[in-house]
Amino acid sequence: MVKKLNIAFIWHFHQPIYQENYNEDFLMPWVRLHTSKDYYDMLWRIENFKNIKLNFNISPVLVGSVERYLNGAHDIHSRLLISDVEALSIEDKNFILQHFFDANYANMILKRPYYASLYNKRYSKDNINPDAFDNQEYADIMANFTLCWIDKKFVEMFPNLQKLMDKEKDYTLEDRKEIFNIQLEIFKKLPDLYKKYQSQGRIEISTNPFYHPILPLLLDINEDKYQYSENLPQKSKLMEEDALEQTIKSLDKFESFFGKRPKGIWLPEQCISKKAVQMLSKLDIKWTVADEGILANSIHKEFTRDFEGNLEDPFDLCINYKINDAKTNIIFADSFFANLVGFGYGNYEGEIAANDFYEKIKTIQNKLENSPKEEHLLTIAMDGENCWESYANDGDEFLNTLYSLIENDSTLETVLVSEFLEKSEPDILEDLSSGSWINRNFDLWIGEPTKNVAWLYLDKTRTKLEEVKEKLLSEAKNIKAKKSAEELIDKGKQEIFIAQGSDWFWWYGEPNESGNDHIFDYLFRAHLKNVYKILNEPHPGYLDIPLISIIGKPVREPRRPITPVIDGTINDHIDNWADAGYIFLPDSPTFSADKTIKGIYFGNDETNAYFKFELNKKNITNSKYFLRNQIFIYFRSETQDTLSPVRTVSRTENIYPIIENQFTHEVYFSFNDTEMLPLSLAKSTFGGLWISQLLKRVNYAYRDTIEIAVSFEDLGISPGETVEFCIIAATKGILNEVYPQDVLLTLTR
């Protein structure tokens, strides 16, 4: 008889705070859109599978945002959706053209032919004039965008929804209001659905510390060692207290909202440490979940997989653990399964992907047949909202087929995590490594120049709050004054808690790029400034400066024209580049293996544009292959009509805003660790194509640094004319670094 395998699906739902202040509109629509596409649907589908049990981790921030929509909150998008298009300003129209096509093209936009035609019209030009669209088209863009984010299953619940979906064009204001009202009705039904299935024992709901902070870093900012530690604050007793308070606040919130105190805590981003687990244990938390890489580091054993990704020995990963001085169980997720769902299966037919997934589960089950333990748990823990956009029909075929295969297999059982732990004795972990689900460390949130500055700003603001707290309480002369002071401090602390969220640090610096980094940056600094506003104190001037502009932008502009000697050497006695503009680029600790540039000098005289590249020589390898390392300089002048896009390929769907521009000239060269190939020039031509050009006047050298001179004549730049440019470093044609990332630099001949 085959030994039964328990499977714990844990779907994680989280959105950060998208409001600058509690009573203001959300700056992003993702809570509303994912509620109408994922949060209801992910649970509702198990109505068809009576034996399937699921675990959901729901962020308290998300719950709070749902409550605000139920109480009448709006986001910028929804305000525009229900507005009279006759009253749209130019700014409104630009916003619509910029943000109302933010959906998966193949699975969401293309399924609505008229919407797809509006998309194609929108992106037919690099900088399209808002007047190219009439008011009805703006109405239709907004309606179609919102409808493609509503799951088609809701047609069963809202009969008029099908008519609205089929319409595709000529939407009236009344139509758009009805679409929004349907979304609000979905919001109203959401809490009751989760409470219903929780009471039936079909789901277990866990939560995370309130505003989704990286708990190990609050408990000890020096929990790990970082390649870049400049500007990091010292360990803070205040932050440590905040970690505990945020966790208790979360537990209280869920007990009041769902009527039941959670038994499990999802540590945000699966960031774990001994101190974090010990804190959970003191709060009587029954379980938490971490990544398989953390277990591998903890037991000093790598989980080897075959060429299909199957574990050679799954035993250690399929049991639960405790550390010696804590009573909280730790289960470890098989990251291969999470990666398959999140990044691998989206382009496959749903049934094929589900059957492949099922066969991989069965392979694990077979390998556990001779285990000395009777109970094993395969943990599949992952984001439950963002991946489904890449699946046809919102993942219906995949999930329905997978759940059906598991339900019809008597040797497989989906379980609630707490139920499994009732029947399984934990093994003891002698050691617990610190880290997250990415790279087994915390590098995505700390240890990078911009991220570190954000932590420093947070620490300074937290310290200021405590100083004012002591002052206010010492000055309070009676109970009423003391209560008033405490209320003020609590408001300030809430803003601190929000700023401690993981999302801000995730999008700061390297390597992530959301396309909306400026909004995340603005919100992070806004919440820190709110603390000073609440305390009636002036905020520091540095909080007015966007953090995203600190890295990758010139630390100085050219002081005066330069005519440097192009020899590629560093001369301690004569600095030919002293008056040049300069961009300082610290060696990134996150993707340091790919980074080639650490400094860029730029300037010009009447005849040439000059560039000097300081290199991270340790990252330039493969001396036999010139094409591995490349630098592209893209130029644009307003006097030249034809424009073409950059020719490097992005490694992800996240695009740096600056490379959405088009350019008139491209200068590029390849190099290895000791030599470089001659510079090449291409000029834009019609149809977005490039044609090679002869460089009439060029100079370059490579020794200690790479130095080049490009003549304005070759670039078609006349005296007195300004040329814009950006610099891209690539690895074998794949974009790796972009400088700057949002605003083009300029030189005037």
C-alpha positions in Angstrom: 0.0 0.0 0.0 1.3 3.4 -1.0 2.1 5.7 2.0 -0.2 8.7 2.0 1.4 12.1 1.3 0.1 15.3 2.9 0.2 18.5 0.9 -0.1 22.0 2.3 -0.9 24.7 -0.2 -0.3 28.1 1.4 -1.4 31.0 -0.8 0.0 34.4 0.3 -2.0 37.6 -0.2 -0.4 40.9 0.4 -0.5 44.5 -0.9 1.4 47.4 0.7 -0.2 50.7 1.9 -0.9 52.7 -1.2 -2.2 55.8 0.7 -0.2 58.8 1.8 -2.8 59.4 4.5 -5.7 57.3 5.8 -8.5 59.5 4.3 -6.8 60.0 0.9 -7.2 58.0 -2.3 -5.0 55.0 -2.9 -2.3 55.9 -5.4 -2.4 52.4 -7.0 -5.4 50.2 -7.8 -4.0 46.8 -7.0 -6.1 46.0 -3.9 -9.3 46.7 -5.9 -8.2 44.9 -9.0 -6.8 41.8 -7.3 -10.0 41.6 -5.2 -12.1 41.3 -8.3 -9.7 38.9 -10.0 -8.0 36.7 -7.4 -8.8 37.0 -3.7 -12.4 35.8 -4.1 -11.7 33.4 -7.0 -8.8 31.6 -5.3 -11.1 30.4 -2.5 -14.4 30.2 -4.4 -13.1 27.5 -6.8 -12.8 24.9 -4.0 -16.6 24.8 -3.9 -16.2 22.2 -6.7 -13.7 20.2 -4.7 -15.2 18.9 -1.5 -12.0 17.2 -0.2 -9.6 20.0 -1.0 -8.3 22.0 2.0 -6.2 25.2 1.6 -4.2 27.5 3.7 -4.3 31.3 3.1 -1.9 33.9 4.5 -3.6 37.2 4.4 -1.8 40.4 5.3 -3.5 42.7 7.8 -2.6 45.7 5.6 -4.7 44.0 2.9 -7.6 43.5 5.2 -7.4 47.1 6.3 -7.4 48.3 2.7 -10.5 46.1 1.9 -12.3 47.7 4.9 -11.5 51.1 3.5 -12.9 50.4 0.1 -16.0 49.1 1.9 -16.2 52.4 3.7 -16.1 54.4 0.5 -12.4 54.7 -0.3 -11.2 55.2 -3.9 -8.0 54.9 -5.9 -6.9 57.4 -8.6 -8.0 54.9 -11.3 -11.5 54.4 -9.9 -12.0 58.1 -9.5 -11.3 58.5 -13.2 -13.4 55.5 -14.1 -16.6 57.0 -12.7 -15.8 60.6 -13.9 -17.4 62.4 -16.8 -14.9 62.1 -19.7 -15.9 65.5 -20.9 -14.3 66.9 -17.8 -11.0 65.1 -18.2 -7.9 67.4 -18.0 -4.8 66.9 -20.1 -3.1 65.5 -17.0 -6.0 63.0 -16.6 -5.7 61.8 -20.2 -1.9 61.4 -19.9 -2.5 59.4 -16.7 -5.0 57.1 -18.5 -2.7 56.5 -21.4 0.2 55.7 -19.0 -1.6 53.5 -16.6 -4.8 52.0 -18.0 -3.1 49.4 -20.1 -1.3 47.9 -17.2 -2.3 44.3 -17.8 -0.9 41.2 -19.4 -1.2 41.7 -23.1 -1.7 38.1 -24.3 -4.1 36.9 -21.6 -6.0 40.1 -20.7 -5.7 42.8 -23.3 -5.7 40.7 -26.5 -8.8 38.8 -25.3 -10.7 42.1 -25.8 -10.1 43.0 -29.5 -11.3 46.6 -29.4 -9.2 47.3 -26.2 -6.2 45.7 -28.0 -6.7 48.1 -30.9 -6.6 51.0 -28.5 -3.5 49.6 -27.0 -1.8 49.4 -30.4 -2.9 52.9 -31.2 -1.5 54.1 -27.8 1.9 52.5 -28.5 2.1 53.3 -32.2 4.4 56.2 -31.2 6.9 56.8 -28.5 5.3 60.0 -27.2 1.7 60.0 -28.4 -0.4 63.2 -28.2 -3.4 62.9 -25.8 -5.5 64.6 -28.5 -5.0 61.5 -30.7 -7.9 59.9 -28.7 -11.4 61.2 -28.4 -13.4 61.2 -25.1 -15.3 58.1 -26.0 -12.0 56.2 -26.5 -10.9 57.4 -23.1 -14.1 56.0 -21.6 -13.6 52.7 -23.4 -10.0 52.4 -22.3 -11.0 52.8 -18.7 -13.9 50.4 -18.9 -12.0 47.7 -20.7 -9.0 48.0 -18.4 -11.3 47.5 -15.3 -13.3 44.7 -16.9 -10.2 42.7 -17.9 -9.3 42.6 -14.2 -12.7 41.1 -13.2 -12.9 37.3 -13.2 -15.4 35.9 -15.6 -16.8 33.7 -12.9 -18.6 36.7 -11.5 -21.0 36.6 -14.5 -22.8 33.9 -12.5 -23.3 36.3 -9.6 -23.9 39.5 -11.6 -26.1 38.8 -14.7 -25.5 42.3 -16.2 -21.7 41.8 -16.1 -21.7 39.6 -19.3 -23.4 42.4 -21.3 -20.8 44.9 -20.0 -18.0 42.5 -20.9 -19.4 41.8 -24.4 -19.9 45.5 -25.2 -16.2 46.4 -25.6 -16.9 50.0 -26.8 -19.2 53.0 -26.4 -19.3 52.7 -22.6 -21.4 55.3 -21.0 -20.8 56.9 -17.6 -23.6 54.7 -16.2 -21.9 51.6 -17.6 -18.6 52.6 -15.9 -20.3 53.3 -12.6 -22.0 49.9 -12.8 -18.6 48.2 -13.4 -17.2 49.9 -10.3 -20.3 49.0 -8.2 -19.9 45.4 -9.2 -16.3 45.5 -7.8 -17.7 47.0 -4.6 -20.2 44.2 -4.3 -17.3 41.7 -4.6 -15.6 43.5 -1.7 -18.7 43.1 0.4 -18.9 39.4 -0.2 -15.2 38.7 0.4 -15.0 38.6 4.3 -18.1 36.3 4.6 -16.7 33.8 2.1 -13.5 33.4 4.1 -15.3 33.2 7.4 -17.7 30.5 5.9 -14.9 28.2 4.8 -12.9 28.8 8.0 -15.9 27.7 10.1 -16.3 24.6 7.9 -12.7 23.6 8.5 -11.9 23.8 4.8 -9.3 26.6 5.1 -6.8 27.8 7.7 -6.0 31.5 7.7 -2.6 32.7 9.0 -1.2 36.2 9.0 2.0 38.2 9.2 3.3 41.1 11.3 1.0 44.0 10.5 2.7 46.1 7.9 4.7 43.3 6.4 8.2 44.2 7.9 11.3 42.1 7.5 11.1 40.8 11.1 14.7 39.6 11.5 16.0 43.0 10.5 13.8 44.8 13.0 15.0 42.4 15.7 18.6 42.9 14.7 19.6 45.0 11.7 23.0 43.2 11.8 21.4 39.7 11.6 23.4 39.0 8.4 26.6 40.3 6.9 26.3 42.6 3.9 28.7 43.4 1.1 27.8 47.0 1.4 27.3 48.3 4.9 27.8 52.1 4.6 24.9 54.2 6.1 23.4 51.3 8.0 22.1 52.3 11.4 23.0 50.4 14.6 20.9 47.7 16.2 17.9 49.5 17.7 16.0 48.5 20.8 13.1 50.5 19.5 12.9 48.5 16.3 13.0 45.3 18.3 10.0 46.5 20.3 8.2 47.4 17.1 8.7 43.9 15.8 6.8 42.5 18.8 4.1 45.2 18.7 3.5 44.8 15.0 3.0 41.0 15.4 0.6 41.3 18.4 -1.3 44.0 16.5 -1.7 41.6 13.6 -3.0 38.8 15.8 -5.5 41.1 17.5 -6.7 42.4 14.1 -7.4 39.0 12.8 -9.1 37.8 15.8 -11.5 40.7 15.6 -12.0 40.4 11.8 -12.2 36.6 11.4 -13.4 35.7 14.9 -10.5 33.3 15.4 -6.9 33.9 16.5 -4.4 32.6 13.9 -2.2 29.7 14.8 0.4 30.4 12.1 2.5 33.4 11.2 4.0 33.9 7.8 7.2 35.8 8.3 7.2 38.4 5.4 9.2 37.2 2.4 9.9 34.1 4.4 12.7 36.0 6.2 13.6 34.0 9.2 16.1 33.9 12.1 16.4 32.3 15.5 15.3 35.6 17.2 12.2 35.8 15.0 11.2 32.2 15.9 11.9 32.7 19.6 9.6 35.8 19.5 6.8 33.8 17.8 7.2 31.0 20.4 6.7 33.5 23.2 3.4 34.5 21.5 2.3 30.8 21.4 2.4 30.7 17.6 2.1 27.1 16.5 3.9 27.3 13.1 5.7 29.4 10.6 7.1 28.6 7.1 10.5 29.1 5.6 12.3 28.3 2.3 14.1 25.0 1.5 17.4 27.0 1.1 17.3 28.0 4.8 16.9 24.3 5.8 19.8 23.4 3.5 22.0 25.9 5.2 20.7 24.9 8.6 21.4 21.1 8.3 24.4 21.6 6.0 22.9 19.5 3.2 22.0 20.7 -0.3 18.9 19.4 -1.9 20.1 17.8 -5.1 17.6 17.6 -8.0 17.7 15.6 -11.3 17.5 17.3 -14.7 13.6 17.5 -14.4 13.9 19.2 -11.0 12.9 16.2 -8.9 14.5 15.9 -5.5 16.9 12.9 -5.1 16.1 12.7 -1.4 13.0 14.7 -0.3 12.9 13.3 3.3 14.4 16.2 5.2 12.2 18.7 3.4 8.9 16.9 4.1 9.0 16.9 7.9 8.4 19.6 10.5 11.0 21.0 12.9 11.5 23.0 16.1 14.6 24.7 17.4 15.8 23.8 20.9 14.5 26.8 22.8 11.2 27.4 21.0 7.8 25.6 20.6 6.9 27.1 17.2 7.0 24.5 14.4 8.9 25.4 11.2 7.8 23.8 8.0 10.0 24.3 4.9 8.5 25.0 1.4 9.7 23.2 -1.7 10.8 26.2 -3.7 10.9 24.3 -7.0 7.1 23.9 -6.9 6.6 27.6 -6.1 8.9 28.6 -8.9 7.0 26.3 -11.4 3.7 27.9 -10.6 5.0 31.5 -10.3 7.4 31.6 -13.2 7.3 28.3 -15.2 3.9 27.2 -16.1 2.3 30.4 -17.3 3.0 29.8 -21.0 1.9 26.1 -20.9 -1.6 24.7 -21.5 -3.3 24.5 -18.1 -4.0 20.7 -18.2 -0.5 19.9 -19.4 1.1 22.0 -16.6 -1.2 20.5 -13.9 -0.4 16.9 -15.0 3.3 17.7 -14.9 2.9 19.2 -11.4 0.9 16.1 -10.3 3.6 13.7 -11.6 6.3 15.6 -9.7 4.2 15.2 -6.5 3.9 11.5 -7.1 7.7 11.2 -7.7 8.2 12.7 -4.2 5.6 10.4 -2.7 7.4 7.3 -4.2 10.7 8.4 -2.8 9.3 8.7 0.7 8.0 5.1 0.6 10.8 3.7 2.7 10.9 6.6 5.2 10.9 5.6 8.9 8.2 8.3 9.5 4.5 7.7 8.7 3.6 11.3 8.2 5.2 13.6 5.6 4.2 17.1 4.4 4.9 18.6 1.0 4.7 22.4 1.5 3.9 24.6 -1.5 3.9 28.2 -0.2 3.9 31.1 -2.6 2.3 34.3 -3.8 -1.3 33.7 -4.6 -2.2 36.8 -6.6 0.3 38.0 -9.1 1.2 34.9 -11.2 -2.2 34.3 -12.6 -2.0 37.1 -15.1 0.4 35.0 -17.1 -2.0 32.1 -17.2 -4.8 31.6 -19.7 -8.2 32.2 -18.1 -6.7 33.4 -14.9 -5.3 29.9 -14.2 -8.6 28.1 -14.2 -7.6 25.1 -16.2 -4.4 24.7 -14.3 -5.8 24.9 -10.8 -9.0 23.0 -11.5 -7.1 20.2 -13.2 -4.5 20.1 -10.3 -7.1 20.0 -7.6 -9.1 17.4 -9.4 -6.1 15.1 -9.8 -5.2 15.4 -6.1 -8.8 14.9 -4.9 -9.2 11.8 -7.0 -6.0 10.3 -5.7 -6.8 8.5 -2.4 -3.1 8.5 -1.5 -2.8 12.3 -1.5 -4.4 14.6 1.0 -4.5 18.4 1.2 -4.3 19.5 4.8 -4.5 22.5 7.0 -1.0 23.1 8.5 -2.2 23.0 12.1 -4.1 19.7 11.5 -0.9 18.1 10.2 1.1 19.3 13.2 -1.3 17.6 15.5 -0.3 14.2 14.1 3.4 14.8 13.5 6.2 15.0 16.0 8.8 17.6 15.0 12.5 16.9 14.6 14.9 19.2 16.4 17.0 21.6 14.5 20.4 22.1 16.2 20.9 25.3 14.2 18.7 27.7 12.2 20.3 29.7 9.4 19.0 33.3 8.8 17.8 34.4 5.4 14.9 34.7 3.0 13.3 32.8 0.1 15.7 34.6 -2.3 19.4 33.7 -2.3 19.1 32.6 1.4 20.0 36.1 2.6 18.4 39.6 3.0 20.1 41.3 0.0 16.8 42.2 -1.6 16.0 44.5 1.3 19.3 45.7 2.8 23.0 45.9 2.0 22.7 48.1 -1.1 23.4 51.8 -1.3 19.8 53.1 -1.7 18.3 50.5 0.5 20.8 51.4 3.3 19.9 55.1 3.1 16.2 54.2 3.4 17.0 52.2 6.6 19.0 55.2 7.9 16.1 57.6 7.3 13.8 55.2 9.0 16.0 54.8 12.1 16.5 58.6 12.4 12.7 59.2 12.3 12.1 56.4 14.8 14.6 57.9 17.2 13.0 61.3 16.8 9.6 59.9 17.7 11.0 58.4 20.9 12.7 61.6 21.9 9.5 63.6 21.4 7.5 60.9 23.2 9.7 61.2 26.3 9.4 65.0 26.2 5.6 65.0 25.7 5.0 62.5 28.5 7.3 64.3 30.9 5.4 67.6 30.2 1.9 66.1 30.6 0.5 67.6 33.8 -2.7 65.5 34.1 -4.3 62.3 32.9 -6.0 64.1 30.0 -2.8 65.6 28.8 -1.0 62.3 29.1 -3.8 60.5 27.1 -3.6 63.2 24.4 0.2 62.7 24.2 -0.1 58.9 24.0 -2.7 59.3 21.1 -0.3 61.5 19.3 2.6 59.0 19.7 0.4 56.1 18.6 -0.4 58.0 15.4 3.3 58.6 14.8 4.2 55.0 15.5 1.7 53.8 13.0 3.4 55.8 10.3 6.7 54.3 11.5 5.2 50.8 11.2 4.0 51.5 7.7 7.5 52.7 6.7 9.0 49.4 8.1 7.2 47.4 5.4 9.2 45.2 3.2 7.9 46.6 -0.1 9.7 50.0 0.1 13.1 48.3 0.5 12.3 45.7 -2.2 11.8 48.4 -4.9 14.7 50.6 -3.8 18.0 50.3 -5.6 19.1 47.1 -7.2 17.9 44.8 -8.8 14.1 45.3 -8.9 12.2 47.8 -11.1 8.5 48.1 -10.8 7.9 50.9 -13.4 6.4 52.8 -10.5 9.4 53.1 -8.2 8.9 56.8 -7.9 5.5 56.2 -6.3 6.9 53.7 -3.8 9.7 56.2 -3.0 7.2 59.0 -2.6 5.0 57.0 -0.2 8.0 55.8 1.9 9.2 59.4 2.4 5.6 60.7 2.9 5.1 58.3 5.8 8.3 59.4 7.5 7.4 63.0 7.0 3.9 62.3 8.4 5.7 61.4 11.7 7.2 64.9 11.9 3.9 66.5 10.9 2.0 64.6 13.6 4.6 65.8 16.2 4.4 69.3 14.9 8.1 69.3 14.1 9.8 70.4 10.9 10.9 67.4 8.9 14.5 67.1 7.7 15.2 68.5 4.2 16.6 65.2 2.9 13.1 63.6 3.1 12.1 66.0 0.3 14.7 64.5 -2.1 13.6 61.3 -4.0 15.8 58.4 -2.9 15.6 56.9 -6.3 17.6 59.8 -7.7 20.5 59.3 -5.3 22.0 56.3 -7.1 22.7 56.4 -10.9 22.4 60.1 -11.3 25.3 62.5 -11.5 26.9 63.5 -8.2 28.1 66.5 -10.2 27.4 68.0 -13.5 30.2 69.1 -15.9 31.8 72.3 -14.5 33.2 73.6 -17.7 34.2 72.3 -21.2 36.9 69.6 -21.1 39.4 68.3 -23.6 41.0 65.3 -21.9 43.9 63.2 -23.2 42.4 59.9 -24.3 44.9 57.3 -23.0 42.9 55.1 -20.6 45.4 55.6 -17.8 45.0 57.0 -14.3 47.5 59.9 -13.8 48.0 60.9 -10.2 49.6 64.2 -11.3 47.2 65.4 -14.0 43.5 64.9 -13.8 42.1 65.5 -17.3 38.6 64.7 -16.1 38.5 67.0 -13.0 35.8 69.3 -14.5 33.7 66.5 -16.0 30.3 65.3 -14.8 30.5 62.2 -12.7 28.2 59.3 -11.8 29.3 57.2 -8.8 28.1 53.7 -9.0 28.9 51.5 -5.9 29.5 47.9 -6.7 26.0 46.3 -6.2 26.0 43.5 -3.6 22.9 41.9 -5.1 23.8 41.2 -8.7 27.5 42.1 -8.3 28.6 39.3 -10.6 26.9 41.1 -13.5 28.0 44.7 -12.8 30.8 46.1 -14.9 30.7 49.9 -14.3 31.5 51.6 -11.0 32.0 55.2 -12.3 31.2 57.3 -15.4 32.8 60.6 -16.3 31.2 62.7 -19.1 31.7 66.1 -20.7 32.5 67.8 -23.9 34.2 70.6 -25.8 33.2 72.3 -29.1 34.0 69.2 -31.2 33.6 66.0 -29.1 31.6 64.3 -26.4 33.9 62.5 -23.9 33.2 59.5 -21.7 35.4 57.7 -19.2 34.3 54.4 -17.6 35.7 53.1 -14.4 35.3 49.3 -14.3 34.8 46.6 -11.8 37.6 44.5 -13.3 36.8 41.5 -11.1 33.5 41.2 -12.9 35.0 41.3 -16.4 35.9 37.7 -17.4 36.2 35.5 -20.4 39.1 37.3 -22.0 38.7 35.2 -25.2 35.2 36.5 -25.9 34.8 40.2 -26.6 31.0 40.1 -27.0 30.4 39.2 -23.4 30.8 42.8 -22.1 29.2 45.7 -24.0 28.5 49.4 -23.4 25.9 51.3 -25.5 25.5 55.0 -25.5 22.2 56.2 -26.9 21.9 59.8 -28.2 18.9 61.9 -29.2 18.6 65.4 -30.6 15.3 67.3 -31.3 16.5 68.4 -34.8 16.5 64.9 -36.2 13.2 63.3 -37.1 13.7 59.5 -37.2 13.9 57.6 -33.9 14.6 54.0 -33.1 14.3 51.9 -29.9 17.3 50.5 -27.9 18.6 47.2 -29.2 19.5 45.4 -25.9 17.1 42.8 -24.5 15.7 43.1 -21.0 16.0 40.0 -18.8 12.6 40.7 -17.1 9.2 42.3 -17.9 10.2 45.2 -15.6 11.4 47.9 -17.8 13.5 50.9 -16.8 11.4 53.9 -17.8 14.3 55.6 -19.6 14.7 52.8 -22.2 11.1 53.4 -23.4 12.6 56.4 -25.1 13.7 56.2 -28.7 17.0 57.6 -30.1 18.8 59.0 -33.1 22.3 57.5 -32.7 23.8 54.5 -31.0 27.5 54.2 -30.2 28.6 50.9 -28.8 31.7 48.8 -28.2 32.6 45.4 -26.8 35.5 44.6 -24.5 37.1 42.0 -22.3 39.3 42.2 -19.3 42.3 43.6 -21.2 41.2 44.8 -24.7 38.3 46.5 -26.5 37.0 46.4 -30.1 36.7 49.6 -32.1 33.7 51.8 -31.5 30.7 51.3 -33.8 28.1 53.9 -34.8 24.5 53.3 -35.9 21.9 55.9 -37.0 18.2 55.6 -36.7 16.2 55.2 -39.9 12.5 54.8 -40.8 10.5 51.9 -39.3 12.5 52.0 -36.0 15.5 50.4 -37.6 19.2 51.1 -37.3 21.8 51.4 -40.1 25.6 51.3 -39.6 27.5 54.5 -40.1 31.2 55.2 -40.6 32.8 57.0 -37.6 34.8 59.8 -39.3 36.4 61.1 -36.1 36.8 58.9 -33.1 39.3 58.2 -30.4 39.4 55.6 -27.7 41.8 53.9 -25.3 41.6 51.0 -22.7 44.2 50.5 -20.0 43.2 51.2 -16.4 39.9 52.7 -17.6 38.0 52.9 -20.9 38.0 56.5 -22.4 36.3 57.5 -25.6 35.8 60.6 -27.7 32.8 60.8 -30.1 32.6 63.7 -32.5 29.5 65.9 -32.6 29.8 65.8 -36.3 29.3 62.0 -36.4 26.2 62.5 -34.1 24.8 65.3 -36.4 24.9 67.9 -33.6 25.4 71.5 -34.6 27.1 74.2 -32.6 24.8 75.4 -29.8 22.6 72.3 -30.0 21.8 70.1 -27.0 22.0 66.3 -27.2 20.4 63.9 -24.7 21.9 60.5 -23.8 21.8 57.5 -21.6 24.3 54.6 -21.1 23.5 50.9 -21.0 25.9 48.1 -20.0 25.0 44.7 -21.4 26.1 41.1 -21.1 26.0 39.3 -24.4 23.3 41.7 -25.6 21.2 41.4 -22.5 20.6 44.6 -20.6 22.3 44.7 -17.3 22.8 48.3 -16.1 21.1 51.6 -17.1 22.4 55.0 -16.2 20.5 57.1 -15.4 17.2 55.2 -15.0 14.6 57.9 -15.4 15.8 61.2 -16.9 18.2 61.5 -19.9 21.5 63.4 -19.4 22.4 66.3 -21.6 25.4 67.9 -23.3 25.4 71.2 -25.2 27.9 71.6 -28.0 
